[in-house]
Amino acid sequence: MTAVIRARVEDHIDLARHLVWEFFDVLRARYPEMLAEIDYYIEHQNVAGELENFPDYFLPPHGECFLAIKDDIPVGLVMLKPHGDGDGEMNRMYVRASARGQGIGRALGEALVAEARALGYGVLWLDALHRHVEALPLYESLGFTRYTDPNAFGGDDARIIHMKMTL
């Protein structure tokens, strides 16, 4: 059985931190031609700093972190953090390959969208890479639409997909 829980205790926050770095390792393996861009993103987005100061980004009242736990093993996560004034950003949706195709990504996404609404966010934003063949259809089915913005991170790079959802 799989449960979607909120990361609140330090053990769960540590699991989330581990899954975030695992997610970036998976990105590096899937996109070897984009290693420089991935590393730039990690630095530009201050991923290490956000994870170090986890409560300031990914816990209420600002954001949230959901973990998917199957048979006592963490198999996925998704994070919500503030984005601009009054909006939220879906971050680091990740489901381990061994747990894909079981509805875990959908459960995580639905939990995050519901939480963004509960926090009163107006728009939910996300960025993904073009070969996220598992995630892109899921995002669209949740209600995200693609947009272009040359001023967004990687806005001039067709390999970076920008999506948003008005809540």
C-alpha positions as CSV (number, residue, x, y, z in Angstrom):
1,M,0.0,0.0,0.0
2,T,1.2,3.5,-0.8
3,A,0.6,6.5,1.5
4,V,1.1,10.2,0.6
5,I,2.3,12.0,3.7
6,R,3.5,15.5,4.6
7,A,7.1,15.8,5.5
8,R,7.1,17.2,9.0
9,V,9.5,15.2,11.2
10,E,13.2,15.4,10.6
11,D,13.4,11.8,9.4
12,H,10.9,12.6,6.6
13,I,12.7,15.9,5.8
14,D,15.9,13.9,5.4
15,L,14.2,11.4,3.1
16,A,12.9,14.4,1.0
17,R,16.4,15.8,0.8
18,H,17.8,12.5,-0.3
19,L,15.1,12.0,-3.0
20,V,15.8,15.5,-4.3
21,W,19.4,14.7,-4.9
22,E,18.4,11.3,-6.3
23,F,16.1,13.1,-8.7
24,F,19.0,15.3,-10.0
25,D,21.1,12.1,-10.4
26,V,18.3,10.7,-12.6
27,L,18.2,13.9,-14.6
28,R,21.9,13.8,-15.2
29,A,21.6,10.2,-16.4
30,R,18.6,10.9,-18.7
31,Y,20.0,14.1,-20.1
32,P,23.8,13.7,-20.4
33,E,23.9,16.4,-23.1
34,M,22.5,18.9,-20.5
35,L,24.8,18.4,-17.6
36,A,26.0,22.0,-17.7
37,E,22.3,23.2,-17.7
38,I,21.3,20.9,-14.9
39,D,24.3,22.0,-12.7
40,Y,23.6,25.7,-13.5
41,Y,19.9,25.2,-12.5
42,I,21.0,23.6,-9.2
43,E,23.2,26.5,-8.5
44,H,20.9,29.2,-9.9
45,Q,17.9,27.9,-7.9
46,N,20.0,27.5,-4.8
47,V,18.8,23.9,-4.3
48,A,21.4,23.2,-1.6
49,G,20.4,26.3,0.3
50,E,16.7,25.6,0.0
51,L,17.2,22.0,1.3
52,E,19.3,23.3,4.2
53,N,16.6,25.8,5.1
54,F,13.8,23.4,4.3
55,P,11.1,24.9,6.6
56,D,11.5,28.3,5.0
57,Y,10.6,26.9,1.5
58,F,8.7,23.6,1.9
59,L,6.7,23.8,5.0
60,P,3.6,25.8,5.9
61,P,2.8,28.6,5.9
62,H,4.8,29.0,2.7
63,G,4.9,25.6,1.0
64,E,4.7,21.9,1.5
65,C,6.5,18.7,0.8
66,F,4.7,15.4,0.1
67,L,6.3,12.0,0.2
68,A,5.0,8.8,-1.2
69,I,5.8,5.8,1.0
70,K,5.2,2.3,-0.2
71,D,5.7,-0.6,2.2
72,D,7.7,1.7,4.4
73,I,10.0,2.7,1.6
74,P,10.1,6.3,0.1
75,V,9.2,6.1,-3.6
76,G,8.4,9.6,-4.6
77,L,8.0,13.3,-3.7
78,V,6.8,16.6,-4.8
79,M,7.4,20.0,-3.3
80,L,5.5,23.3,-3.3
81,K,7.2,26.6,-2.6
82,P,6.3,30.2,-3.0
83,H,6.7,31.7,-6.5
84,G,6.5,35.5,-6.7
85,D,3.7,37.3,-4.9
86,G,0.8,35.0,-4.2
87,D,1.7,32.1,-6.5
88,G,3.2,28.7,-5.9
89,E,5.7,26.5,-7.8
90,M,5.6,22.7,-8.1
91,N,9.1,21.5,-7.6
92,R,10.9,18.3,-8.0
93,M,8.1,15.9,-8.8
94,Y,9.9,12.5,-8.7
95,V,8.8,8.9,-8.6
96,R,11.3,6.2,-8.5
97,A,11.3,4.0,-11.7
98,S,10.4,0.9,-9.6
99,A,7.1,2.7,-8.5
100,R,6.0,4.3,-11.8
101,G,2.7,3.3,-13.4
102,Q,1.0,2.9,-10.1
103,G,-0.8,6.3,-9.8
104,I,1.8,7.6,-7.3
105,G,2.7,10.6,-9.4
106,R,-1.0,11.5,-9.8
107,A,-1.6,11.1,-6.0
108,L,1.4,13.4,-5.3
109,G,0.3,16.0,-8.0
110,E,-3.3,16.1,-6.7
111,A,-2.1,16.5,-3.1
112,L,0.1,19.4,-4.2
113,V,-2.6,21.1,-6.2
114,A,-5.1,20.8,-3.3
115,E,-2.5,22.3,-0.9
116,A,-1.7,25.2,-3.3
117,R,-5.4,26.0,-3.3
118,A,-5.6,25.7,0.5
119,L,-2.7,28.1,0.8
120,G,-4.5,30.6,-1.4
121,Y,-2.1,30.6,-4.3
122,G,-3.4,32.1,-7.5
123,V,-1.3,30.4,-10.1
124,L,0.8,27.2,-9.8
125,W,4.0,27.2,-12.0
126,L,6.4,24.4,-13.0
127,D,9.3,23.8,-15.4
128,A,10.2,20.4,-16.8
129,L,12.6,19.0,-19.4
130,H,11.4,17.9,-22.8
131,R,11.9,14.1,-22.3
132,H,9.9,13.9,-19.1
133,V,7.6,11.5,-21.0
134,E,6.1,10.2,-17.8
135,A,5.4,13.6,-16.2
136,L,4.3,15.9,-19.0
137,P,1.1,14.1,-19.8
138,L,0.4,13.9,-16.0
139,Y,0.9,17.6,-15.6
140,E,-1.5,18.4,-18.5
141,S,-4.1,16.0,-17.1
142,L,-3.9,17.8,-13.7
143,G,-4.7,21.1,-15.5
144,F,-1.4,22.6,-16.3
145,T,-0.9,24.3,-19.7
146,R,2.2,25.1,-21.5
147,Y,3.4,28.7,-22.0
148,T,6.4,30.5,-23.5
149,D,8.3,33.3,-21.8
150,P,11.7,34.2,-23.1
151,N,12.5,35.8,-19.7
152,A,11.8,32.6,-17.8
153,F,14.6,30.3,-16.7
154,G,15.7,28.6,-19.9
155,G,13.0,30.6,-21.8
156,D,15.0,30.5,-25.0
157,D,15.7,26.7,-24.7
158,A,13.1,24.5,-26.4
159,R,14.2,21.6,-24.2
160,I,12.8,23.4,-21.1
161,I,9.0,23.2,-20.9
162,H,7.2,25.9,-18.9
163,M,3.7,25.2,-17.5
164,K,1.2,26.9,-15.3
165,M,-2.2,26.4,-13.8
166,T,-4.6,29.1,-12.6
167,L,-6.1,27.9,-9.4
